[in-house]
Amino acid sequence: MTVYAILVLAAGTYAFRLAGPLLRDRITLSDGVRSLMSIAATVLLVALIATATLVKGDHFAGFALPIGVAVGGLAAWRKAPFVLVVVLAAAVTAGLRLTGVS
């Protein structure tokens, strides 16, 4: 059963990826739809970040992780190098956990 599910998901993923190049010249999107698609992609990314940051399992992840992610986001917004963003976020989260902030 698992193998069939994997094969169906693989075929569906391939079909979606193939649809883009095949339909590129046949479908034209208005500027409003393009704007909405861009906003939708941003909303999905923020929702993913929020769920990964605020929830661990079935419970609240604590304050250390969201603060660390916020520091990393601030560093990324200030155009810091990616390695520095990751190190800052991890260091702040670890430092807060070390001081007892859950």
C-alpha positions in Angstrom: 0.0 0.0 0.0 2.8 2.4 0.9 4.6 1.8 -2.4 1.4 2.6 -4.3 0.9 5.9 -2.4 4.5 6.9 -3.1 4.0 6.1 -6.8 0.8 8.1 -7.0 2.4 11.1 -5.2 5.4 10.9 -7.5 3.2 10.8 -10.6 1.1 13.7 -9.4 4.2 15.8 -8.5 5.7 15.1 -12.0 2.4 16.0 -13.6 2.2 19.3 -11.8 5.8 20.1 -12.7 5.2 19.2 -16.3 2.1 21.3 -16.5 4.0 24.5 -16.1 6.1 24.4 -19.2 3.3 22.8 -21.2 0.7 25.5 -20.3 3.0 28.5 -20.2 2.1 29.8 -23.7 -1.6 28.7 -23.5 -2.7 30.5 -20.4 -2.3 34.2 -19.7 -2.8 35.6 -16.2 -4.0 39.0 -15.4 -1.9 41.3 -13.3 -4.3 40.9 -10.4 -4.0 37.1 -10.5 -0.2 37.4 -10.6 -0.3 39.7 -7.6 -2.6 37.3 -5.7 -0.3 34.4 -6.5 2.7 36.3 -5.2 0.8 37.2 -2.0 -0.4 33.6 -1.6 3.2 32.3 -1.8 4.3 34.7 0.9 1.4 33.8 3.1 2.1 30.1 2.8 5.8 30.7 3.6 4.9 32.8 6.7 2.4 30.1 7.8 5.1 27.4 7.5 7.5 29.5 9.5 4.9 30.2 12.2 3.9 26.6 12.7 7.5 25.4 12.7 8.5 28.1 15.2 5.6 28.2 17.6 4.6 24.6 17.9 6.6 21.5 18.8 4.6 18.4 18.7 1.2 19.2 20.2 2.4 22.0 22.5 3.8 25.5 22.5 7.5 25.5 21.7 8.3 28.1 24.3 9.7 31.6 24.0 13.3 30.8 23.2 12.7 29.4 19.7 10.4 32.2 18.4 12.8 34.9 19.8 15.7 33.1 18.0 13.8 33.0 14.8 12.9 36.7 15.1 16.6 37.6 15.6 17.5 35.5 12.5 14.7 37.2 10.6 15.9 40.6 11.7 19.4 39.7 10.6 18.2 38.5 7.2 16.1 41.6 6.8 19.3 43.7 7.4 20.9 41.6 4.6 23.4 39.7 6.8 25.1 36.7 5.2 23.0 33.5 5.5 25.6 31.7 7.7 25.5 34.7 10.1 21.7 34.6 10.1 21.7 30.9 11.1 24.4 31.2 13.7 22.7 34.2 15.3 19.3 32.5 15.5 20.9 29.3 16.9 23.1 31.2 19.4 20.2 33.3 20.7 17.9 30.3 21.0 20.6 28.3 22.8 21.6 31.2 25.0 18.0 31.7 26.1 17.5 28.0 26.8 20.8 28.0 28.8 19.5 30.9 30.9 16.3 29.0 31.6 13.9 30.5 29.1 11.9 27.6 27.7 
